[in-house]
Amino acid sequence: MSVNETTLDIVLLLALPASGKSEVRRYLKSVTPEQCRADFHMGESVQLDDFPYVHLMRRIDDELEAGGRARVYFQAGDKPFIDPRDWGTLIELVNEDYADLVARKVATTPSAAGLLFERLDAASAAVGAPRRLAALDAGLRAALSDALEAEARALLDEKHASYPDTLQGKTLVIEFARGGPDGSSFPLPAPFGYQYSLGRLAAPILEKASILYVWVTPEESRRKNFARTDPNDPGSILHHGVPLSVMMNDYGCDDMDHLEAVSAKPGTVTVTAHGRTFHLPVGRFDNRVDKSSFLRNDPAAWGADEVAAIHGGLKGALDHIARFRTGG
């Protein structure tokens, strides 16, 4: 198969917060299927993202705190995880979403919140963290379930509605952000950084995955994070904000440069997991000088030069991945 005929199966869309990941997704949806396949080696996109789970974990904590109970996931509403192994909890949830997507598994349950709580606890246990929600007394758990039911149901319904008839010819885009404290040395210690989270992805994902990395500096990530924040829309993919303490302690740096530098194959990140070694090709979309924020505007206001800049940048990054995939 030639480079031009290559359709990428799974693209891991990785970057620091507010780097432009969601904006890239919006742009990919705006081009025709023919353009997407010819210029970006991508079929119709199917999406997975760990942010909705982060949002609901914070909502659980908010409800507990409002009732005078201790938080179970985050140190405070504007602070990092209590147990950083929850970076792995999020990956386990993505793994489950992927398996459900492939199987087109539809969960029938009278309580979407109850199912969410079970999934959160099972994912936590898989990475060695405690089952915090099961430890709550029955009355509190029931009240918490009632408070979260509408949001949990919306997330579950959206998950089911996103299942395609088949993944054949389509590209699954999995989005997440990872990093470590500002000023860290490398390698970042587990469970921080991409090294840990990539190593927890399921083997069927790693077998087909390539990385599209949206490259910005941590300083630019922080600037754009505060510019995009809408406090009235905290669950939004495009407008949610990350608290400053989290930006400095969890996203003060990331380890993508390091992982590429030490990889056994140039142009890839080497992941050792499941008793195997995977080499994930990396394409960089250079967004250090902002090429993507205009995509938040109405498409009618997008400038031709702006569109050309992001289109060319993405094409270069994805051409690199496609060449690797075809041995070029």
N, C-alpha and C positions, 0 to 999 in steps of 0.2 A: 504493500500500500504506500502511495506517495504521501509526502507531507500534506499536500493540498487535500487529500482524501481522508486524512486522519480526523476522527471525531473523538474528543477526549471523553472518557467515561465518567471520571470523578475529578472535580477541581476543588481543592481545599483553598478557600479564599481567606488568607491570613493577613493580619496587620494589627498594629496598635489601635486602640479605640479612636474613632473619628478620623481615621486615615483616609477614608473614602470607600470602604468595602461596600456599604449599602448603596452608595452612589454608583459604584461600578455595576452592582446588580441592576440598578434602575436603568443604567445605560444599555446593558445587555438586553434588557426586555424591550428597549425602544427600537432596536434595529430589526430588520426583517429576518426571518429564519434563514433565508438564502445568504444574506450578509454575514450572519452569525456563524454559519457553517464555513463559508468561504474565507472570511478574514480572521475568525477567532477559533476555528476548529471545534466549535461547540454546537451541539444539537439543542433542541428545546430544553430550557433549564427546569430542573426540579430542585427545590431548595430545602436545606436543613440548616438550623441555626441554634446555638445554645443560649442566645440572649433571652428568649421567652422564659426559660427555666430560671435564669438569674433573677429576672423580674419577679417571678412568682415566689422564689425563695425569699426575696426582700419583702414581698407582700405578706407572706406567712409571719415573718419576724415583726412586721409592723402591727399585725393583728395581735400577736402575742404581747408585744410591748404595750399596746393600747389597753389590754386587759390586765396589766400589771404583772405579766409573766416575763421570764427571761427569754431573750432571743436565742435561737438555736443555730442560725447560719452565719450571721454577720455580727461583728463586734458592736456596731451601731448603724444607724441608717446611712451614715456617710463614711463608714469604715470598711476595711477588708473582711474576708472570711475569718471566722473564729478558728476553723480547722482548714488549712490550705489544701488538704487532700480533696476538698470539694471541687478543685479544678478537675480532678479525675472523675468525681461524681457527674459533672457535666458531660464529660466524654462518654461515660457509660450510658447516659441518657441518649446521646447522639447515636451510639452504637445500636441501642434498642430501636430508635426511630428508623435507622437504616434497615434493620432486619424486618421491621413491620412494613416498611415501604416496599421492600422486595417481595414479601409475602402478601402484600395488600391486606394486612391484618386489621380488622375493624373490631375495636373493643366495645362491647355492649355492656354498659354498667349504669345502674341507677344513680351513681355518685361519681362524677368526673373528678371531683376534688379528692374523694377517697382513693380512686385509682392513682391520681397524681402523688398522693402521700405514700402509697405503697411503692410506686416507682422510685421516688426520691430515696426512700429508705433502702430499697434493694440496690440502687446505684451506689449509695454511700457505703453499704456493706461490702460491695465488690472491690472498693479501694481501701478497705480497712478502717473506714470511719464509722461512727456509731449510727444506729437507726434511731434518730432523734424524735421522729414523729410518733413512732410506735410507743415510745416511752411516755408520751403525754397521757394524762388520765382520760377516760372515755368521754366524760362530759366536755372537757376542754377540746378534745379532738373533734367532737361533733360540732361544737360551736365554730371552730376554725373551718371545718368543712363547709358549713353553711355560708360563712363569710366569703369563701374562695370559690364556691361552686360555679358562679356565673363565668368567672374568668377561666377556670379550669375547663369548663364545658366548651367555651369558645375556642380554646387552644386545641382541645381534642377534636372538635368538629373541623377546625382548619386543617389539622393533620390528616384526617381521613379524606377531606375534600381534595387534598393535594396529590393523592395517589394517581399516577398515570396508569393507563391500561397496560403499558409495558415501559421498561427503561431502555429498550432497544432503540438506538439512534438518538437517545437523549443524553444530556450531561447533568449529572448531579453536582450541585454546588453546595459545599458544606462550609459554613462561615464561623470562625471564632477568632478571638484575640487572646494572646498570652504574653506574659512578660515577667519581669522581676523588679526588685527595688532599685531605685535610682542609685547609681554608683556601684552596682554589683560587679564582681569579677565573674569570669566564665570558666567552665560551664556553670550555668545556673543550677542550684541544688533542687532536686525533686522536692515538692511537686510543682515547682515554678517552671515557666518557660515552655517553648514548643517541644523541646526534647522529651519532657515527661508526657505531655498530652498526646503528641503524635504516637508515642510508644504505647498508649492505651487504646488507640483506635483498633477496631476489629480487623482481623486479617483480610476479610473480603474487601474492606475499604482500602487498606494499604496496597493490596495487589493491583488496584486500578488507579490509585490516586496520583495526581500531580499537584504542585503548589503554585498558585498565583499569589504573589506577595506584593501587597501595596506598600511601597517603601516611603516612609516619612521619618523624620527625626522625632524623638520623644517630645521635644519642645513644640514642634509643629502639631503633634498629636494633641498636646494639652491645649494649645491655642484653638484648634478646630473643635475640640470637645466642648469648650465653654461657649464658642460661637454658635454651636448647633443646639444647645440645651434649651428645651422648652419644658419648664417645670409643670405645665398643665398637661403634658403628654408623656409621662415617664415610661410608659410601656411601648412607645413608638420605636420602630427600627431606625427611622431617619432622625428623630428628634430627642432621643433619650440622652441624658448626660451621665457621666461617671464622676463621682465625688473626687475632689482634689487629693484626699488622703489615699484613695484607691489608685489614682493616676500615678502618684509618686511611689507607692509601696508595691503595687502589683504590675504597673505598666511604666515604671521609670526607665526601663530599657527592655529590649527583647534580645533573643539569642539567635535570630536568623543568620546574621553575618557569621557568627561563630560556628553554627552548624554547617553552613556551606563551606567554611574554611577548613573544617576538619573532616569533611565527608570523604569517603573512600573513592567516590567518583565525582570529578568536577561537574559543576552545574546541577548538583543534586543535594538533597539531605538524606543521610543514611539513618535508617531507623531499624533498630534491633528489637524485635518483639515476636512473641509466639514461637520462639525457637528458630526464627528465620531472620534474614537481613533483607530489607527493602531499600531501594534507591529511588527516592521521589524527586523527579525533575522539578526545578524551580524556575519560574519566569518572574522577573521583577517589573512591575509597573511603577516607574519613578514618579512619585507624587510629592516629592520634597518641595517643589514649586507647584502650588496648588492647581491641579487641572480638573478637579471634580466638583467643587462646591457649587458651581453654577447649575448642576443637575438637580439641585433642590428646588429650583425655580420651575415655573410652568414651561413645558417643552417649547411652547411658542416663542419663549424669550431666549432660548438657547442660541448663542452666536455660532456662525459657521466656523470661525477660527477655533472657538472653544471645543466644538464637536470634533474638529479635525485633530486637535491635540490629544484628546482622550482616546479617540479611535486609533490613532497611530501608536500611542503608547501601549494600549492593550494588545494591538496586533503584534507588535514586536515581542512582547512578553510571551504571548501564547504561541507565536511562531517558534520561539525557542523551545518551548515544551514539546510542540509537535515534532520538531526535528529530532529531539532526544527520543521520543516515542517510536520514531521510524528508523532510529539508528543513524540519523544524519549528523 
